[in-house]
């Protein structure tokens, strides 16, 4: 895992903005009356009172509530910290990010790129558009660096609504602060880290390319292996698992966050299968706390991935293991 980190989280896509125009644009947000403070182990930021937040390791997601049940999209803002394999300045950081965006997004177009300073951190503000499944999305992102750590604060919405939300994003950006005990990645105190992540597994940003995961996947096969030696194929689900660019996933009524890591010898032992080629695994947090499995690739293309986990009644009749293989779906 010594490749340079530039996270696919820069692709934020497919999250959410209200499909209808709001009566009061979020630019009317009062920075004192209408916001609350989020304080994590390594940063703090103000965000609108009506928004929700979700954290997983080095990632925080702030999401606007849906206007109605018919809304398909909601605005969102992410805050991400990632460890860099080598120290780089802000210009180098944004250049690598733009290169990855050009390779990973359809109809990618830079609208604006300018230097910024946020509470003493130097970086760039990048604004761009892309097309995801026929939907034009707009992005405003601030990329910052300090020592060997990169920080991304990114807003995503429908392209034609971006201007309505610029002031909200500006106020959130201006409120962003690193905590005083945070110097670089992983330097916060052990007590604070354990307190924040006590009920969830940490999700450090993977130092590998992840574009191939960003799509809908269907269950290709599902096998049940009981501890008593019996096994059988089970009926596959009609639901698709949606692996999204902001490191979240949705599968039927389940949802959570995901990351990619390098497979270890212990993983093969835990899965009970012999090593057969894959070198990376996907981890899905929020599915039985967390599940994982190998990713099958040919060259730069991801063809399949597995979810392998132990379970018991009532999911299956006796204690055992479930192995689900996911393949491409071409559904809209």
Secondary structure, DSSP 8 states (H G I E B T S, - for coil): --S----GGGG--S----SS--SS-GGG--TTTSEEEEE-SSEEEEEETT-EEEEETTEEEEE---SSTT-----EEEEEEEE-SS---HHHHHHHHHHHHHHHSEEEEEEEEEEEEETTEEEEEEEEEEEETTEEEEEEEEEEEETTEEEEEEEEEEGGGTGGGHHHHHHHHHH-EE-TT--STT-S-HHHHHHHTTTS------SS--GGG-EEEEEEEEEEEETTS-EEE----S--EEE-TTSEEEETTEEEEEEEEE--HHHHHHHT----S--EEEEEETSSSEEEEEEEEETTEEEEEEEEEEE-TTTSSSSEEEEEEEEE----
